[in-house]
């Protein structure tokens, strides 16, 4: 774990030559989800500021917790908390330490924690946060080009419900969640897609909407059991539901299909 422990202050180099600091609240291994040999687990606060160089001891002491890009839940302090499973890259270097707050401290609460798909995903999101402040026009142009490319590829595939039924979805989830969770999510979507195919001939729009809403209801139950839908997964799930809805003439405007989600 490159010497990373609970309380470590870890500097993260970004692609533009700046640095961010993570304050590790928990660092160890996790044995859950069927991982027999354990897997590295790290939860942390992201400290404020994009630094031009590796910070000195006095600079570290002055750093406070950064605000979460998505804001905070009502009644909770707005701090940017994160976690990930896996290994620590060699260039994530320990530069200091702070005493970790007690477990009942609000900073240690799981609510509002951004779950990253590994250390490199965390680094990428920190870089994106910098670009949103300092390089936003170029970043938004990249997003627009990527969106256009996705739309073009989708049009070229002439996507239909049968083609979506054959797609191997959510492959990246296996990096974060155990096989049983990925299998169940795929089962929920496959079952719903088959029902939508069956409703194409005589089904009503209300029936199709009910099938799509039930995806969310079943995922609520899975989330309650496994806690398996965080920021990245939520976006992928909602996007998939909206793609299915578009093929059967149903809209998710105002989250009329997904608004009852618990995740």
Secondary structure, DSSP 8 states (H G I E B T S, - for coil): -TT--TTEEEEEE-TTS-EEEEEEEEEEEE--TT-TT-EEEEEEEEBS--BSS---HHHHHH--B---TT---TTS----EEEEES---TTEEEEEE-----TTSGGG-STTEEE-SSHHHHHHHHHHHHHHHHSHHHHHHHHHHHHHHHHHHHHHHT--HHHHHHS---GGGGGTS-HHHHHHHHHHHHHHHHHHHHHTTT--HHHHHHHHHHHHHHHHHHHHHH----HHHHHHHHHHHHHHHHHTT---GGGTTTTT---
